[in-house]
Amino acid sequence: MIDLARVGAISDPDGDGRAGGGACDDRIRVTLRLAGERLAEVRFGADACASATAAMARLAALAEGRTLLDAARLGRADVGDVDSPACALTAVDALHAALGDAVVRGAGAAPDATRVGVAMSGGVDSALVLAEAVDEGRAALGLTLRLWIDPAAPAPERACCAPDSVRRARDLCHALGVPHLMLDLREPFRAAVVDPFVAGYAAGETPNPCATCNGAFRFDALDGVATRLGCTEWRTGHYARLVERDGRFLVARGADPLKDQSAMLALVDPGILGRVRLPLGDRVKAAVVGDARGRGLAAADAPESQEVCFLGGGALAPFLARQGVALGAGPIVDEEGAVLGAHAGAVAYTPGQRRGLGVSRGTEPLHVLRVEPATNTVVVGRLSRLGRRAVPLRDVVVHAPAERVEACFRVRAEPIPGVLEPDGRGGAVVRLVRDAYQAAPGQVCVLYDGDCVVAAGVVAG
């Protein structure tokens, strides 16, 4: 007999979550009312099979009366015996969607000196960070951001915020007795990261969404939630280090040169960094995977997510077209205007690009010099024509003063020494000792002093 005592919906709830799927295409909604930190009421509605409905009824009964964080420990193991575990998973998803929504709306928890948040992606890096926090005896709390992914993407499971990744993160937390919260920030992420990415390409630029995501969105969101949930610190599995200089923390290069992620953290507010820990900064990826396998963590063999997560494994040009960017055939020309070939959409090309042009001029390699959206033209020429020693920057942030800097325009590109100077118009110019060939408008230029990120800005032209 299924207990239907909590069937219904709470008007003006403190948390509202929905989930659908499973073999029977079930649909479940959960609403919550909080009294302080406790779930005073849990109600659900189910257009679902018997397995999903029974699982939801049991979870609602177990969750009601618990604190929000204690309810966040409930998962697959708590649904009891059901005929269809896949359908029961829909009930777990719905409950956790409601718990996460309560936190997004502002629910919190009293400070706990032992509580540490861990940003969970479902991958091996964050899995090991969580396991080690538990080993330390900390009251760990898993936090996963669900971010927007192109619904027409060919392989959305490749994204670090895909539903299966969220479930892997949740399952690991529950296996270790740790609460897990999934925060649905799909629409804010789309507005803050995806829309500017699309607009940048439409304007002929080459934006860097990873730096924007971490620097202007992800770290801010995680820090706010971790603080509200009473965490004394929070941790992430990025391969970068933190270095204290003159009383403030700076991001520094990670020990593994093949995985160093300091550039994607270049825009993070240093005021946040005092509450952040990066346990993998001094380690190499191979050792992390080995440690995770030694612990029997299933995430040790999880696939790596791609760089631009919201593309979901898809190509850039089709994605831009789906987002309304006009793409059509146009000319590929040299600097004198001679037509050398044709392209399918100028804004999908980037300065410095060589592959995929399909044009040549004798034995001389040709590279994209610039794109001209107004005329849908791609201009190509010799690589030497891209070289420049003065690169203008906009939206510059300076974390620490430095007389000399090393400029990086692309991830793991060789840094170029130079100096950063104000341009008198609110921007800056980085003056280099040798030519840079990869400074495309819209890209983030990261400036290092030794291993430390001291400034960053967007290439302005």
C-alpha positions in Angstrom: 0.0 0.0 0.0 1.4 3.4 -1.0 1.2 6.1 1.6 -0.5 9.0 -0.1 -0.7 11.2 3.1 1.6 13.8 1.5 0.0 14.1 -1.9 -0.7 17.6 -2.9 1.1 20.9 -3.4 2.1 23.7 -1.0 1.0 27.2 -2.2 3.9 29.7 -2.2 6.4 27.0 -1.3 10.0 27.6 0.0 11.2 25.0 -2.5 9.7 23.6 -5.7 11.3 20.8 -7.7 10.2 18.8 -10.7 11.7 15.7 -12.5 10.7 13.4 -15.3 11.9 10.3 -17.0 12.4 6.7 -16.2 11.0 3.7 -18.2 7.5 4.9 -17.7 8.1 8.6 -18.5 7.1 9.6 -15.0 6.5 13.2 -13.9 6.8 14.2 -10.3 6.6 17.6 -8.5 7.8 18.2 -4.9 7.0 21.3 -2.8 8.5 22.2 0.6 7.8 24.5 3.4 10.6 25.3 5.8 10.5 26.2 9.5 14.0 27.5 10.2 16.3 24.8 8.9 13.7 22.0 9.1 11.3 20.7 6.4 8.0 21.4 8.1 6.0 20.0 5.2 6.8 18.0 2.1 4.1 17.5 -0.5 4.2 15.8 -3.9 2.2 15.2 -7.0 2.9 12.3 -9.3 1.8 11.4 -12.8 3.8 8.2 -12.5 4.0 4.5 -12.2 3.6 2.6 -8.9 7.4 2.3 -8.4 8.0 6.1 -8.8 5.0 7.0 -6.7 5.9 4.6 -3.9 9.5 5.8 -3.9 8.3 9.4 -3.7 5.9 8.7 -0.9 8.6 7.1 1.1 11.1 9.9 0.5 8.6 12.6 1.4 7.8 10.8 4.7 11.5 10.4 5.5 12.3 14.0 4.6 9.5 15.8 6.5 10.8 16.9 9.9 14.5 16.7 9.0 16.8 19.6 8.5 17.5 20.6 5.0 21.0 19.2 5.1 19.9 16.0 6.6 17.2 15.6 4.0 20.0 16.1 1.4 21.5 12.7 2.5 18.4 10.9 1.2 19.0 9.0 -2.1 18.6 5.8 -4.1 19.3 3.6 -1.0 16.3 5.1 0.8 13.5 4.4 -1.6 13.1 0.8 -0.5 12.3 -2.2 -2.7 10.6 -1.2 -5.9 10.0 -3.0 -9.2 11.7 -0.3 -11.3 14.8 1.4 -9.8 15.0 3.6 -12.9 11.5 5.0 -12.2 12.4 5.4 -8.5 15.3 7.6 -9.5 12.8 10.2 -10.8 11.5 10.5 -7.2 15.1 11.1 -5.9 15.7 13.7 -8.6 12.4 15.6 -7.8 13.2 15.7 -4.0 16.7 17.0 -4.7 15.4 19.6 -7.2 13.1 21.0 -4.5 15.9 21.0 -1.9 18.3 22.8 -4.3 15.5 25.3 -5.2 15.1 26.1 -1.5 18.8 27.0 -1.3 18.7 29.0 -4.5 15.8 31.0 -3.0 17.9 31.7 0.1 17.6 28.9 2.6 20.6 28.3 4.7 22.1 26.6 7.8 23.7 27.7 11.0 27.5 28.0 10.8 29.5 24.9 11.6 33.2 25.1 12.3 33.7 21.7 10.8 31.5 22.1 7.7 33.3 22.3 4.3 31.6 22.6 1.0 33.0 20.6 -2.0 32.1 21.7 -5.6 31.1 18.4 -7.2 31.1 17.8 -11.0 30.7 14.0 -11.1 34.3 13.6 -12.2 37.4 12.1 -10.6 38.9 15.4 -9.4 36.1 16.5 -7.2 35.4 12.9 -6.1 38.9 12.6 -4.6 38.6 16.1 -3.0 35.4 15.0 -1.3 36.8 11.7 -0.1 39.8 13.3 1.4 37.6 15.9 3.2 35.7 13.0 4.7 38.9 11.3 5.7 39.9 14.5 7.6 36.7 14.2 9.7 35.1 17.3 8.2 31.4 17.7 7.9 31.5 17.7 4.1 28.7 19.0 1.9 28.6 18.3 -1.8 27.5 21.2 -4.1 26.7 20.8 -7.8 25.7 23.5 -10.2 23.3 22.5 -12.9 24.1 24.8 -15.8 22.5 25.3 -19.2 23.4 22.9 -22.0 22.3 23.2 -25.6 19.2 21.0 -25.8 20.0 20.1 -29.4 23.6 19.1 -28.6 24.7 15.7 -30.0 26.4 14.5 -26.7 25.2 16.5 -23.7 26.6 13.8 -21.4 30.0 15.2 -22.1 29.2 18.3 -20.1 30.3 18.6 -16.5 26.8 19.7 -15.5 24.8 17.1 -17.4 22.0 15.2 -15.5 24.1 12.0 -15.3 27.1 14.0 -13.9 24.8 15.5 -11.3 23.6 12.0 -10.3 27.2 10.6 -10.1 28.1 13.4 -7.8 25.0 12.8 -5.6 25.6 9.1 -5.5 29.2 9.5 -4.4 28.1 11.9 -1.6 25.5 9.6 -0.4 27.8 6.6 -0.5 30.1 8.5 1.9 27.2 9.7 4.1 27.5 13.2 2.9 24.6 15.6 2.0 24.4 16.7 -1.6 22.7 19.8 -3.1 22.1 20.4 -6.8 21.5 24.1 -7.6 19.6 24.7 -10.8 21.2 27.8 -12.3 20.5 27.1 -15.9 18.9 30.4 -16.8 21.2 32.7 -14.8 24.1 30.8 -16.4 22.7 31.3 -19.9 22.3 35.0 -19.3 25.7 35.5 -17.8 27.9 33.2 -19.9 26.1 31.8 -23.0 24.4 34.9 -24.3 27.6 37.0 -24.2 29.5 34.1 -25.9 27.0 34.1 -28.7 27.0 37.9 -29.0 30.8 37.9 -29.1 30.9 35.5 -32.0 28.2 37.4 -33.8 30.4 40.5 -33.5 33.4 38.7 -35.0 35.2 38.1 -31.6 36.5 34.9 -30.0 35.2 34.9 -26.4 36.5 32.7 -23.7 33.5 31.3 -21.8 35.5 29.2 -19.3 37.2 32.3 -17.8 33.8 34.1 -17.7 32.1 31.1 -16.2 34.6 30.6 -13.4 35.5 34.3 -12.9 32.1 35.9 -13.1 29.6 33.2 -12.3 30.6 29.8 -10.9 32.9 30.8 -8.1 30.6 33.7 -7.0 27.6 31.3 -6.9 29.5 28.6 -5.0 30.9 31.0 -2.5 27.6 32.6 -1.8 25.8 29.2 -1.3 28.7 27.7 0.8 28.7 30.8 3.1 24.9 30.7 3.5 25.0 27.0 4.4 27.4 27.7 7.2 30.6 26.4 5.6 33.9 27.7 7.0 35.5 27.0 3.6 34.8 25.3 0.3 37.0 23.3 -2.0 37.2 22.6 -5.7 39.1 20.1 -7.9 40.8 22.7 -10.2 44.5 22.2 -11.0 45.7 25.5 -9.7 47.3 26.8 -6.5 46.7 29.7 -4.2 49.6 31.9 -3.1 49.4 34.6 -0.4 51.1 37.9 -1.3 50.9 41.1 0.7 47.9 39.9 2.7 45.8 38.6 -0.2 45.5 35.4 -2.1 46.4 35.0 -5.8 45.7 32.2 -8.2 48.9 30.5 -9.3 49.8 27.8 -11.8 49.2 24.2 -10.9 52.0 21.7 -10.6 50.8 19.7 -13.6 51.6 21.7 -16.7 49.3 19.6 -18.8 46.3 20.3 -16.5 47.1 23.8 -15.2 43.8 25.7 -14.9 45.0 28.9 -13.4 44.1 30.8 -16.6 40.4 29.9 -16.3 40.4 31.3 -12.7 42.1 34.6 -13.8 38.9 36.6 -13.3 37.9 35.2 -9.9 37.6 38.0 -7.3 40.6 37.7 -4.9 38.2 38.5 -2.0 36.6 35.0 -2.5 39.9 33.2 -2.5 40.5 33.3 1.3 37.5 30.9 1.7 38.5 28.6 -1.2 40.9 25.6 -1.1 42.4 24.0 -4.1 43.7 20.6 -2.9 44.9 19.4 -6.3 47.1 22.3 -7.1 50.3 20.6 -6.1 49.4 17.2 -7.7 49.4 15.7 -11.2 46.4 14.2 -12.9 47.8 10.7 -13.2 48.4 10.5 -9.5 44.9 11.8 -8.7 43.3 9.1 -11.0 45.5 6.5 -9.3 44.5 7.5 -5.9 40.8 7.5 -6.8 41.1 4.0 -8.3 42.9 2.9 -5.2 39.9 4.1 -3.1 37.5 2.3 -5.5 35.8 5.6 -6.6 33.6 5.0 -9.6 34.4 8.5 -10.9 38.0 7.4 -11.5 36.8 6.2 -14.9 34.3 8.9 -15.7 34.8 10.6 -19.0 36.5 14.0 -19.1 34.2 16.9 -19.8 34.9 19.1 -22.8 36.2 22.7 -22.4 33.0 24.6 -23.6 30.6 22.5 -21.6 27.3 24.0 -23.0 28.2 22.9 -26.6 27.5 19.3 -25.4 30.0 17.8 -27.7 28.8 19.7 -30.7 30.6 21.9 -33.3 30.6 25.7 -32.9 28.9 26.7 -36.2 25.7 24.6 -35.8 25.4 25.8 -32.2 25.7 29.5 -33.3 23.1 28.9 -36.0 20.7 27.4 -33.4 21.2 30.5 -31.2 20.1 32.8 -34.1 23.5 33.9 -35.4 23.3 34.4 -39.1 25.6 32.0 -40.9 25.8 31.9 -44.7 28.3 31.3 -47.5 30.7 34.1 -48.1 34.2 34.8 -49.6 37.6 33.9 -48.2 39.9 36.7 -49.5 43.5 37.7 -49.2 44.6 41.2 -48.0 44.3 42.6 -51.5 40.7 41.4 -51.8 41.4 38.5 -54.2 38.9 35.7 -53.6 40.6 32.4 -52.7 37.6 30.3 -51.7 34.4 30.2 -49.8 33.2 29.6 -46.2 29.9 28.7 -44.6 29.8 31.5 -42.0 32.6 34.1 -41.2 31.9 34.4 -37.5 32.7 30.8 -36.9 36.3 31.5 -37.7 39.0 32.9 -35.4 42.2 34.9 -36.1 45.2 32.6 -36.2 43.1 29.6 -37.4 44.7 27.5 -40.2 42.8 24.3 -40.2 39.5 24.0 -42.1 40.1 26.9 -44.4 40.4 24.8 -47.6 42.4 27.5 -49.4 46.0 27.9 -50.3 48.3 30.2 -52.2 51.3 28.2 -53.5 53.2 26.5 -50.8 52.6 29.3 -48.3 50.5 28.4 -45.2 47.5 30.7 -44.8 45.9 31.8 -41.5 42.8 33.8 -40.7 43.9 37.4 -40.1 40.4 38.7 -39.2 36.7 38.2 -39.8 34.4 40.9 -41.0 30.8 40.2 -39.9 29.3 43.1 -41.8 30.4 41.7 -45.1 30.5 38.0 -44.1 34.2 37.9 -45.1 37.2 35.9 -43.9 40.5 37.6 -44.6 43.6 35.3 -44.7 47.3 35.8 -45.1 50.8 34.9 -43.8 51.1 34.2 -40.1 53.7 37.0 -39.8 50.9 39.5 -40.5 49.2 38.6 -37.2 52.3 39.5 -35.1 52.0 42.5 -32.8 53.8 43.8 -29.7 51.1 46.1 -28.4 47.8 44.5 -27.5 44.9 46.7 -26.3 42.8 45.3 -23.4 39.4 46.1 -22.1 37.6 45.1 -18.9 41.0 44.9 -17.1 41.1 43.6 -13.6 44.4 44.0 -11.6 44.8 41.7 -8.6 48.3 42.7 -7.6 50.9 45.2 -8.9 53.8 43.9 -11.0 56.5 45.8 -12.8 56.9 43.0 -15.4 54.3 40.4 -16.6 54.1 37.4 -18.8 51.1 37.5 -21.1 49.2 34.3 -22.1 46.5 34.6 -24.8 45.6 30.9 -25.0 45.6 28.0 -22.6 49.1 26.5 -22.2 50.5 28.9 -24.9 54.1 30.0 -24.3 54.0 33.2 -22.2 55.4 36.4 -23.6 57.2 38.9 -21.3 56.0 42.5 -21.3 54.5 45.3 -19.2 50.9 46.4 -18.6 50.2 50.1 -19.1 47.0 52.2 -18.8 45.8 53.6 -22.1 44.3 56.7 -20.6 40.8 55.7 -21.8 39.9 53.3 -19.0 41.6 50.3 -20.7 45.1 49.2 -20.9 47.8 48.0 -23.3 50.2 45.1 -22.8 53.5 45.8 -24.5 55.5 42.7 -25.3 59.1 42.0 -26.0 58.3 39.9 -29.0 55.4 39.4 -31.3 52.2 37.7 -30.2 50.4 35.8 -33.0 47.4 34.5 -31.0 45.8 37.7 -29.6 42.3 37.4 -31.0 39.7 40.1 -30.1 37.4 38.8 -27.4 39.9 36.4 -25.9 41.0 36.7 -22.3 44.6 37.7 -21.8 46.0 36.4 -18.5 49.0 38.2 -17.0 51.4 36.4 -14.7 54.1 37.5 -12.4 56.1 34.3 -12.0 53.5 31.7 -11.4 50.9 34.1 -10.0 48.0 35.6 -11.9 48.2 39.3 -11.3 45.9 40.7 -13.9 43.6 39.8 -16.8 41.7 41.6 -19.5 39.8 41.0 -22.8 41.7 41.6 -26.1 40.0 44.7 -27.5 41.1 44.6 -31.1 
